[in-house]
Amino acid sequence: MTTVYWAVDNSLTLIGRGVRMSARNVEALLMAVMLPVLLMLLFVYVFGGAISGGTGYVNYVVPGIVILCAGFGASTTAVSVTRDMVEGMIDRIRSMPVVSSAVLTGHVVASVARNMVAMAIVVGVALLIGWRPSAGVADWFAAVGFLALFMVSLSWLAAWLGLVVKSVDAAGGSTFAITFLPYVSSAFVPVDTLPSWLRGVAEHQPITPIVETTRGLLMGTPIGDSWWIALIWFGGITLVAMTGATVLFRRRTA
């Protein structure tokens, strides 16, 4: 019981540290918000007239932008983990009676909180430019919970990547694939408008079912099998990333 209490106490302390670091790193927060907002404005006002999205294109593209926002936030998580590894923070922690798992937990929870705030801001801007979701209260709660699960899996993946690389500069680019995947999905255009060779990629990667589920919850479009496919992706990514990050962290701090 004492061990559990100590682990929880350590985790809460390092979660608080991660949240404070996020609040102080205004540039990273602005980047995680400004890039998705600028892309949303670009797609809505520059490309929107040429792209068919059923109803108003803003209603189609906003769920994809919300998912893209999470990808940009993952870069900050990877950088934070790598910085702790290479700049002496881990050495200080090793000299104290701190449960090692609390370090990664602190980064992951702080990442989820930071990215949820960034997505809330993006949603606010979307409402200002004409996005009109049809979701009821229950749908909003379901969407927030669904996106929180997405944040957890993505944050663990970013933490793992932050441990794999050896420098802060490399950490910033390690999440490139995460930010690229939404462009090859149904986030910005329907999958059936893509070339046949690209359509297969879009249909069998994690972002498409995640976007379709988010869009269905917020806009009332058909979800079909997307929700359980997305949950399988969440579970698989979280399990692999958490295991890989834990093993690699113990190896590098042994």
Secondary structure as UniProt FT lines:
FT   HELIX           2..24
FT   HELIX           26..41
FT   HELIX           42..47
FT   TURN            48..50
FT   HELIX           57..86
FT   HELIX           89..94
FT   TURN            95..97
FT   HELIX           101..128
FT   TURN            129..130
FT   HELIX           137..164
FT   HELIX           168..174
FT   HELIX           176..180
FT   HELIX           181..184
FT   TURN            185..188
FT   HELIX           191..193
FT   HELIX           196..203
FT   HELIX           207..219
FT   TURN            224..225
FT   HELIX           226..253
//
